[in-house]
Amino acid sequence: MHYIILGKYTEEGIKNMKDSPKRLEAAQKVANSFGGEIKHFYLTMGRFDFVSIVEAPSNEAAMKAIITIASAGAITTETLVAIPTEEYKELVKALP
Protein backbone atom coordinates (compact mmCIF):
# COMPACT_ATOMS: atom_id res chain seq x y z
CA MET A 1 0.00 0.00 0.00
CA HIS A 2 1.09 3.55 -0.68
CA TYR A 3 0.80 6.58 1.57
CA ILE A 4 1.45 10.28 1.28
CA ILE A 5 2.56 11.74 4.60
CA LEU A 6 2.13 15.49 5.01
CA GLY A 7 4.16 16.71 7.95
CA LYS A 8 4.89 19.71 10.09
CA TYR A 9 7.78 20.22 12.47
CA THR A 10 6.81 20.84 16.06
CA GLU A 11 8.51 23.56 18.11
CA GLU A 12 10.88 20.86 19.39
CA GLY A 13 11.59 19.69 15.85
CA ILE A 14 12.40 23.22 14.71
CA LYS A 15 14.67 23.88 17.71
CA ASN A 16 16.65 20.75 16.79
CA MET A 17 16.49 21.14 13.01
CA LYS A 18 20.13 20.19 12.53
CA ASP A 19 19.21 16.74 13.86
CA SER A 20 16.48 16.26 11.26
CA PRO A 21 18.64 14.19 8.85
CA LYS A 22 19.37 11.78 11.72
CA ARG A 23 15.65 11.70 12.58
CA LEU A 24 14.86 10.86 8.95
CA GLU A 25 17.33 7.96 9.06
CA ALA A 26 15.73 6.77 12.31
CA ALA A 27 12.26 7.08 10.75
CA GLN A 28 13.40 4.92 7.83
CA LYS A 29 14.55 2.25 10.30
CA VAL A 30 11.17 2.38 12.05
CA ALA A 31 9.33 2.10 8.72
CA ASN A 32 11.55 -0.86 7.78
CA SER A 33 10.86 -2.56 11.11
CA PHE A 34 7.15 -2.62 10.22
CA GLY A 35 7.81 -3.87 6.70
CA GLY A 36 7.62 -0.44 5.07
CA GLU A 37 9.89 2.01 3.35
CA ILE A 38 10.09 5.77 2.99
CA LYS A 39 10.45 5.95 -0.79
CA HIS A 40 10.78 9.74 -1.10
CA PHE A 41 11.13 12.68 1.27
CA TYR A 42 10.76 16.32 0.25
CA LEU A 43 11.06 19.54 2.26
CA THR A 44 8.24 21.82 1.19
CA MET A 45 7.18 25.42 1.59
CA GLY A 46 3.64 26.33 2.49
CA ARG A 47 1.14 24.68 4.82
CA PHE A 48 3.33 21.60 5.35
CA ASP A 49 7.06 21.41 6.06
CA PHE A 50 7.62 18.09 4.33
CA VAL A 51 6.00 15.40 2.22
CA SER A 52 6.95 11.72 2.29
CA ILE A 53 5.91 8.96 -0.07
CA VAL A 54 5.79 5.71 1.89
CA GLU A 55 5.07 2.07 1.11
CA ALA A 56 3.84 -0.32 3.82
CA PRO A 57 2.27 -3.78 3.76
CA SER A 58 -0.96 -2.66 5.45
CA ASN A 59 -2.78 0.26 7.04
CA GLU A 60 -1.99 -1.26 10.43
CA ALA A 61 1.76 -1.40 9.73
CA ALA A 62 1.73 2.16 8.39
CA MET A 63 -0.17 3.43 11.42
CA LYS A 64 2.19 1.71 13.86
CA ALA A 65 5.21 3.23 12.13
CA ILE A 66 3.67 6.71 11.96
CA ILE A 67 2.66 6.65 15.64
CA THR A 68 6.11 5.42 16.64
CA ILE A 69 7.85 8.14 14.63
CA ALA A 70 5.51 10.97 15.70
CA SER A 71 5.70 9.96 19.37
CA ALA A 72 9.30 11.23 19.44
CA GLY A 73 7.77 14.72 19.43
CA ALA A 74 9.54 16.38 16.49
CA ILE A 75 6.70 16.16 13.95
CA THR A 76 2.97 16.00 13.42
CA THR A 77 1.49 14.30 10.37
CA GLU A 78 -1.54 13.97 8.16
CA THR A 79 -1.66 10.70 6.24
CA LEU A 80 -3.34 10.01 2.92
CA VAL A 81 -3.84 6.54 1.46
CA ALA A 82 -2.65 6.73 -2.14
CA ILE A 83 -4.15 4.51 -4.84
CA PRO A 84 -1.67 3.86 -7.68
CA THR A 85 -2.76 4.50 -11.27
CA GLU A 86 -3.38 0.87 -12.24
CA GLU A 87 -5.50 0.20 -9.14
CA TYR A 88 -7.39 3.45 -9.77
CA LYS A 89 -8.17 2.35 -13.32
CA GLU A 90 -9.46 -1.02 -12.08
CA LEU A 91 -11.64 0.68 -9.45
CA VAL A 92 -13.16 3.00 -12.01
CA LYS A 93 -13.64 0.17 -14.50
CA ALA A 94 -15.66 -1.77 -11.88
CA LEU A 95 -18.12 1.11 -11.30
CA PRO A 96 -21.72 0.42 -12.36
Phi and psi in radians as a Rosetta constraint file:
Dihedral C 1 N 2 CA 2 C 2 CIRCULARHARMONIC -2.004 0.35
Dihedral N 2 CA 2 C 2 N 3 CIRCULARHARMONIC 2.546 0.35
Dihedral C 2 N 3 CA 3 C 3 CIRCULARHARMONIC -2.419 0.35
Dihedral N 3 CA 3 C 3 N 4 CIRCULARHARMONIC 2.541 0.35
Dihedral C 3 N 4 CA 4 C 4 CIRCULARHARMONIC -1.941 0.35
Dihedral N 4 CA 4 C 4 N 5 CIRCULARHARMONIC 2.105 0.35
Dihedral C 4 N 5 CA 5 C 5 CIRCULARHARMONIC -1.837 0.35
Dihedral N 5 CA 5 C 5 N 6 CIRCULARHARMONIC 2.057 0.35
Dihedral C 5 N 6 CA 6 C 6 CIRCULARHARMONIC -1.735 0.35
Dihedral N 6 CA 6 C 6 N 7 CIRCULARHARMONIC 2.176 0.35
Dihedral C 6 N 7 CA 7 C 7 CIRCULARHARMONIC -2.266 0.35
Dihedral N 7 CA 7 C 7 N 8 CIRCULARHARMONIC 2.712 0.35
Dihedral C 7 N 8 CA 8 C 8 CIRCULARHARMONIC -2.245 0.35
Dihedral N 8 CA 8 C 8 N 9 CIRCULARHARMONIC 2.507 0.35
Dihedral C 8 N 9 CA 9 C 9 CIRCULARHARMONIC -1.398 0.35
Dihedral N 9 CA 9 C 9 N 10 CIRCULARHARMONIC 2.393 0.35
Dihedral C 9 N 10 CA 10 C 10 CIRCULARHARMONIC -1.363 0.35
Dihedral N 10 CA 10 C 10 N 11 CIRCULARHARMONIC 3.045 0.35
Dihedral C 10 N 11 CA 11 C 11 CIRCULARHARMONIC -0.986 0.35
Dihedral N 11 CA 11 C 11 N 12 CIRCULARHARMONIC -0.737 0.35
Dihedral C 11 N 12 CA 12 C 12 CIRCULARHARMONIC -1.097 0.35
Dihedral N 12 CA 12 C 12 N 13 CIRCULARHARMONIC -0.752 0.35
Dihedral C 12 N 13 CA 13 C 13 CIRCULARHARMONIC -1.091 0.35
Dihedral N 13 CA 13 C 13 N 14 CIRCULARHARMONIC -0.669 0.35
Dihedral C 13 N 14 CA 14 C 14 CIRCULARHARMONIC -1.217 0.35
Dihedral N 14 CA 14 C 14 N 15 CIRCULARHARMONIC -0.732 0.35
Dihedral C 14 N 15 CA 15 C 15 CIRCULARHARMONIC -1.051 0.35
Dihedral N 15 CA 15 C 15 N 16 CIRCULARHARMONIC -0.556 0.35
Dihedral C 15 N 16 CA 16 C 16 CIRCULARHARMONIC -1.961 0.35
Dihedral N 16 CA 16 C 16 N 17 CIRCULARHARMONIC 0.699 0.35
Dihedral C 16 N 17 CA 17 C 17 CIRCULARHARMONIC -1.043 0.35
Dihedral N 17 CA 17 C 17 N 18 CIRCULARHARMONIC -0.595 0.35
Dihedral C 17 N 18 CA 18 C 18 CIRCULARHARMONIC -1.096 0.35
Dihedral N 18 CA 18 C 18 N 19 CIRCULARHARMONIC -0.353 0.35
Dihedral C 18 N 19 CA 19 C 19 CIRCULARHARMONIC -1.511 0.35
Dihedral N 19 CA 19 C 19 N 20 CIRCULARHARMONIC -0.065 0.35
Dihedral C 19 N 20 CA 20 C 20 CIRCULARHARMONIC -1.083 0.35
Dihedral N 20 CA 20 C 20 N 21 CIRCULARHARMONIC -0.616 0.35
Dihedral C 20 N 21 CA 21 C 21 CIRCULARHARMONIC -1.081 0.35
Dihedral N 21 CA 21 C 21 N 22 CIRCULARHARMONIC -0.644 0.35
Dihedral C 21 N 22 CA 22 C 22 CIRCULARHARMONIC -1.184 0.35
Dihedral N 22 CA 22 C 22 N 23 CIRCULARHARMONIC -0.660 0.35
Dihedral C 22 N 23 CA 23 C 23 CIRCULARHARMONIC -1.149 0.35
Dihedral N 23 CA 23 C 23 N 24 CIRCULARHARMONIC -0.643 0.35
Dihedral C 23 N 24 CA 24 C 24 CIRCULARHARMONIC -1.124 0.35
Dihedral N 24 CA 24 C 24 N 25 CIRCULARHARMONIC -0.736 0.35
Dihedral C 24 N 25 CA 25 C 25 CIRCULARHARMONIC -1.067 0.35
Dihedral N 25 CA 25 C 25 N 26 CIRCULARHARMONIC -0.748 0.35
Dihedral C 25 N 26 CA 26 C 26 CIRCULARHARMONIC -1.128 0.35
Dihedral N 26 CA 26 C 26 N 27 CIRCULARHARMONIC -0.684 0.35
Dihedral C 26 N 27 CA 27 C 27 CIRCULARHARMONIC -1.110 0.35
Dihedral N 27 CA 27 C 27 N 28 CIRCULARHARMONIC -0.666 0.35
Dihedral C 27 N 28 CA 28 C 28 CIRCULARHARMONIC -1.093 0.35
Dihedral N 28 CA 28 C 28 N 29 CIRCULARHARMONIC -0.703 0.35
Dihedral C 28 N 29 CA 29 C 29 CIRCULARHARMONIC -1.125 0.35
Dihedral N 29 CA 29 C 29 N 30 CIRCULARHARMONIC -0.708 0.35
Dihedral C 29 N 30 CA 30 C 30 CIRCULARHARMONIC -1.107 0.35
Dihedral N 30 CA 30 C 30 N 31 CIRCULARHARMONIC -0.834 0.35
Dihedral C 30 N 31 CA 31 C 31 CIRCULARHARMONIC -1.001 0.35
Dihedral N 31 CA 31 C 31 N 32 CIRCULARHARMONIC -0.787 0.35
Dihedral C 31 N 32 CA 32 C 32 CIRCULARHARMONIC -1.065 0.35
Dihedral N 32 CA 32 C 32 N 33 CIRCULARHARMONIC -0.645 0.35
Dihedral C 32 N 33 CA 33 C 33 CIRCULARHARMONIC -1.161 0.35
Dihedral N 33 CA 33 C 33 N 34 CIRCULARHARMONIC -0.363 0.35
Dihedral C 33 N 34 CA 34 C 34 CIRCULARHARMONIC -1.808 0.35
Dihedral N 34 CA 34 C 34 N 35 CIRCULARHARMONIC 0.245 0.35
Dihedral C 34 N 35 CA 35 C 35 CIRCULARHARMONIC 1.476 0.35
Dihedral N 35 CA 35 C 35 N 36 CIRCULARHARMONIC 0.217 0.35
Dihedral C 35 N 36 CA 36 C 36 CIRCULARHARMONIC -1.931 0.35
Dihedral N 36 CA 36 C 36 N 37 CIRCULARHARMONIC -3.073 0.35
Dihedral C 36 N 37 CA 37 C 37 CIRCULARHARMONIC -2.723 0.35
Dihedral N 37 CA 37 C 37 N 38 CIRCULARHARMONIC 2.365 0.35
Dihedral C 37 N 38 CA 38 C 38 CIRCULARHARMONIC -1.443 0.35
Dihedral N 38 CA 38 C 38 N 39 CIRCULARHARMONIC 1.892 0.35
Dihedral C 38 N 39 CA 39 C 39 CIRCULARHARMONIC -1.382 0.35
Dihedral N 39 CA 39 C 39 N 40 CIRCULARHARMONIC -0.685 0.35
Dihedral C 39 N 40 CA 40 C 40 CIRCULARHARMONIC -2.538 0.35
Dihedral N 40 CA 40 C 40 N 41 CIRCULARHARMONIC 2.584 0.35
Dihedral C 40 N 41 CA 41 C 41 CIRCULARHARMONIC -2.428 0.35
Dihedral N 41 CA 41 C 41 N 42 CIRCULARHARMONIC 2.243 0.35
Dihedral C 41 N 42 CA 42 C 42 CIRCULARHARMONIC -2.280 0.35
Dihedral N 42 CA 42 C 42 N 43 CIRCULARHARMONIC 2.295 0.35
Dihedral C 42 N 43 CA 43 C 43 CIRCULARHARMONIC -1.307 0.35
Dihedral N 43 CA 43 C 43 N 44 CIRCULARHARMONIC 2.467 0.35
Dihedral C 43 N 44 CA 44 C 44 CIRCULARHARMONIC -2.318 0.35
Dihedral N 44 CA 44 C 44 N 45 CIRCULARHARMONIC 2.828 0.35
Dihedral C 44 N 45 CA 45 C 45 CIRCULARHARMONIC -1.972 0.35
Dihedral N 45 CA 45 C 45 N 46 CIRCULARHARMONIC 2.500 0.35
Dihedral C 45 N 46 CA 46 C 46 CIRCULARHARMONIC 2.144 0.35
Dihedral N 46 CA 46 C 46 N 47 CIRCULARHARMONIC -2.538 0.35
Dihedral C 46 N 47 CA 47 C 47 CIRCULARHARMONIC -1.103 0.35
Dihedral N 47 CA 47 C 47 N 48 CIRCULARHARMONIC -0.584 0.35
Dihedral C 47 N 48 CA 48 C 48 CIRCULARHARMONIC -2.014 0.35
Dihedral N 48 CA 48 C 48 N 49 CIRCULARHARMONIC 2.606 0.35
Dihedral C 48 N 49 CA 49 C 49 CIRCULARHARMONIC -1.504 0.35
Dihedral N 49 CA 49 C 49 N 50 CIRCULARHARMONIC -0.443 0.35
Dihedral C 49 N 50 CA 50 C 50 CIRCULARHARMONIC -2.703 0.35
Dihedral N 50 CA 50 C 50 N 51 CIRCULARHARMONIC 2.798 0.35
Dihedral C 50 N 51 CA 51 C 51 CIRCULARHARMONIC -2.306 0.35
Dihedral N 51 CA 51 C 51 N 52 CIRCULARHARMONIC 2.332 0.35
Dihedral C 51 N 52 CA 52 C 52 CIRCULARHARMONIC -2.124 0.35
Dihedral N 52 CA 52 C 52 N 53 CIRCULARHARMONIC 2.494 0.35
Dihedral C 52 N 53 CA 53 C 53 CIRCULARHARMONIC -1.877 0.35
Dihedral N 53 CA 53 C 53 N 54 CIRCULARHARMONIC 2.139 0.35
Dihedral C 53 N 54 CA 54 C 54 CIRCULARHARMONIC -2.226 0.35
Dihedral N 54 CA 54 C 54 N 55 CIRCULARHARMONIC 2.513 0.35
Dihedral C 54 N 55 CA 55 C 55 CIRCULARHARMONIC -1.996 0.35
Dihedral N 55 CA 55 C 55 N 56 CIRCULARHARMONIC 2.445 0.35
Dihedral C 55 N 56 CA 56 C 56 CIRCULARHARMONIC -2.588 0.35
Dihedral N 56 CA 56 C 56 N 57 CIRCULARHARMONIC 2.714 0.35
Dihedral C 56 N 57 CA 57 C 57 CIRCULARHARMONIC -1.242 0.35
Dihedral N 57 CA 57 C 57 N 58 CIRCULARHARMONIC -0.355 0.35
Dihedral C 57 N 58 CA 58 C 58 CIRCULARHARMONIC -2.821 0.35
Dihedral N 58 CA 58 C 58 N 59 CIRCULARHARMONIC 2.881 0.35
Dihedral C 58 N 59 CA 59 C 59 CIRCULARHARMONIC -1.064 0.35
Dihedral N 59 CA 59 C 59 N 60 CIRCULARHARMONIC -0.677 0.35
Dihedral C 59 N 60 CA 60 C 60 CIRCULARHARMONIC -1.089 0.35
Dihedral N 60 CA 60 C 60 N 61 CIRCULARHARMONIC -0.798 0.35
Dihedral C 60 N 61 CA 61 C 61 CIRCULARHARMONIC -1.105 0.35
Dihedral N 61 CA 61 C 61 N 62 CIRCULARHARMONIC -0.755 0.35
Dihedral C 61 N 62 CA 62 C 62 CIRCULARHARMONIC -1.068 0.35
Dihedral N 62 CA 62 C 62 N 63 CIRCULARHARMONIC -0.789 0.35
Dihedral C 62 N 63 CA 63 C 63 CIRCULARHARMONIC -1.110 0.35
Dihedral N 63 CA 63 C 63 N 64 CIRCULARHARMONIC -0.742 0.35
Dihedral C 63 N 64 CA 64 C 64 CIRCULARHARMONIC -1.057 0.35
Dihedral N 64 CA 64 C 64 N 65 CIRCULARHARMONIC -0.764 0.35
Dihedral C 64 N 65 CA 65 C 65 CIRCULARHARMONIC -1.132 0.35
Dihedral N 65 CA 65 C 65 N 66 CIRCULARHARMONIC -0.798 0.35
Dihedral C 65 N 66 CA 66 C 66 CIRCULARHARMONIC -1.091 0.35
Dihedral N 66 CA 66 C 66 N 67 CIRCULARHARMONIC -0.768 0.35
Dihedral C 66 N 67 CA 67 C 67 CIRCULARHARMONIC -1.107 0.35
Dihedral N 67 CA 67 C 67 N 68 CIRCULARHARMONIC -0.734 0.35
Dihedral C 67 N 68 CA 68 C 68 CIRCULARHARMONIC -1.078 0.35
Dihedral N 68 CA 68 C 68 N 69 CIRCULARHARMONIC -0.805 0.35
Dihedral C 68 N 69 CA 69 C 69 CIRCULARHARMONIC -1.162 0.35
Dihedral N 69 CA 69 C 69 N 70 CIRCULARHARMONIC -0.837 0.35
Dihedral C 69 N 70 CA 70 C 70 CIRCULARHARMONIC -1.160 0.35
Dihedral N 70 CA 70 C 70 N 71 CIRCULARHARMONIC -0.486 0.35
Dihedral C 70 N 71 CA 71 C 71 CIRCULARHARMONIC -1.160 0.35
Dihedral N 71 CA 71 C 71 N 72 CIRCULARHARMONIC -0.238 0.35
Dihedral C 71 N 72 CA 72 C 72 CIRCULARHARMONIC -1.230 0.35
Dihedral N 72 CA 72 C 72 N 73 CIRCULARHARMONIC -0.320 0.35
Dihedral C 72 N 73 CA 73 C 73 CIRCULARHARMONIC 1.662 0.35
Dihedral N 73 CA 73 C 73 N 74 CIRCULARHARMONIC 0.010 0.35
Dihedral C 73 N 74 CA 74 C 74 CIRCULARHARMONIC -1.615 0.35
Dihedral N 74 CA 74 C 74 N 75 CIRCULARHARMONIC -0.274 0.35
Dihedral C 74 N 75 CA 75 C 75 CIRCULARHARMONIC -2.466 0.35
Dihedral N 75 CA 75 C 75 N 76 CIRCULARHARMONIC 2.805 0.35
Dihedral C 75 N 76 CA 76 C 76 CIRCULARHARMONIC -2.171 0.35
Dihedral N 76 CA 76 C 76 N 77 CIRCULARHARMONIC 2.687 0.35
Dihedral C 76 N 77 CA 77 C 77 CIRCULARHARMONIC -2.382 0.35
Dihedral N 77 CA 77 C 77 N 78 CIRCULARHARMONIC 2.771 0.35
Dihedral C 77 N 78 CA 78 C 78 CIRCULARHARMONIC -2.249 0.35
Dihedral N 78 CA 78 C 78 N 79 CIRCULARHARMONIC 2.212 0.35
Dihedral C 78 N 79 CA 79 C 79 CIRCULARHARMONIC -1.958 0.35
Dihedral N 79 CA 79 C 79 N 80 CIRCULARHARMONIC 2.342 0.35
Dihedral C 79 N 80 CA 80 C 80 CIRCULARHARMONIC -2.046 0.35
Dihedral N 80 CA 80 C 80 N 81 CIRCULARHARMONIC 2.308 0.35
Dihedral C 80 N 81 CA 81 C 81 CIRCULARHARMONIC -1.352 0.35
Dihedral N 81 CA 81 C 81 N 82 CIRCULARHARMONIC 2.268 0.35
Dihedral C 81 N 82 CA 82 C 82 CIRCULARHARMONIC -1.934 0.35
Dihedral N 82 CA 82 C 82 N 83 CIRCULARHARMONIC 2.204 0.35
Dihedral C 82 N 83 CA 83 C 83 CIRCULARHARMONIC -1.700 0.35
Dihedral N 83 CA 83 C 83 N 84 CIRCULARHARMONIC 2.052 0.35
Dihedral C 83 N 84 CA 84 C 84 CIRCULARHARMONIC -1.108 0.35
Dihedral N 84 CA 84 C 84 N 85 CIRCULARHARMONIC 2.773 0.35
Dihedral C 84 N 85 CA 85 C 85 CIRCULARHARMONIC -0.892 0.35
Dihedral N 85 CA 85 C 85 N 86 CIRCULARHARMONIC -0.862 0.35
Dihedral C 85 N 86 CA 86 C 86 CIRCULARHARMONIC -1.105 0.35
Dihedral N 86 CA 86 C 86 N 87 CIRCULARHARMONIC -0.711 0.35
Dihedral C 86 N 87 CA 87 C 87 CIRCULARHARMONIC -1.153 0.35
Dihedral N 87 CA 87 C 87 N 88 CIRCULARHARMONIC -0.697 0.35
Dihedral C 87 N 88 CA 88 C 88 CIRCULARHARMONIC -1.024 0.35
Dihedral N 88 CA 88 C 88 N 89 CIRCULARHARMONIC -0.796 0.35
Dihedral C 88 N 89 CA 89 C 89 CIRCULARHARMONIC -1.075 0.35
Dihedral N 89 CA 89 C 89 N 90 CIRCULARHARMONIC -0.720 0.35
Dihedral C 89 N 90 CA 90 C 90 CIRCULARHARMONIC -1.149 0.35
Dihedral N 90 CA 90 C 90 N 91 CIRCULARHARMONIC -0.704 0.35
Dihedral C 90 N 91 CA 91 C 91 CIRCULARHARMONIC -1.061 0.35
Dihedral N 91 CA 91 C 91 N 92 CIRCULARHARMONIC -0.810 0.35
Dihedral C 91 N 92 CA 92 C 92 CIRCULARHARMONIC -1.170 0.35
Dihedral N 92 CA 92 C 92 N 93 CIRCULARHARMONIC -0.683 0.35
Dihedral C 92 N 93 CA 93 C 93 CIRCULARHARMONIC -1.070 0.35
Dihedral N 93 CA 93 C 93 N 94 CIRCULARHARMONIC -0.577 0.35
Dihedral C 93 N 94 CA 94 C 94 CIRCULARHARMONIC -1.430 0.35
Dihedral N 94 CA 94 C 94 N 95 CIRCULARHARMONIC -0.093 0.35
Dihedral C 94 N 95 CA 95 C 95 CIRCULARHARMONIC -1.149 0.35
Dihedral N 95 CA 95 C 95 N 96 CIRCULARHARMONIC 2.554 0.35
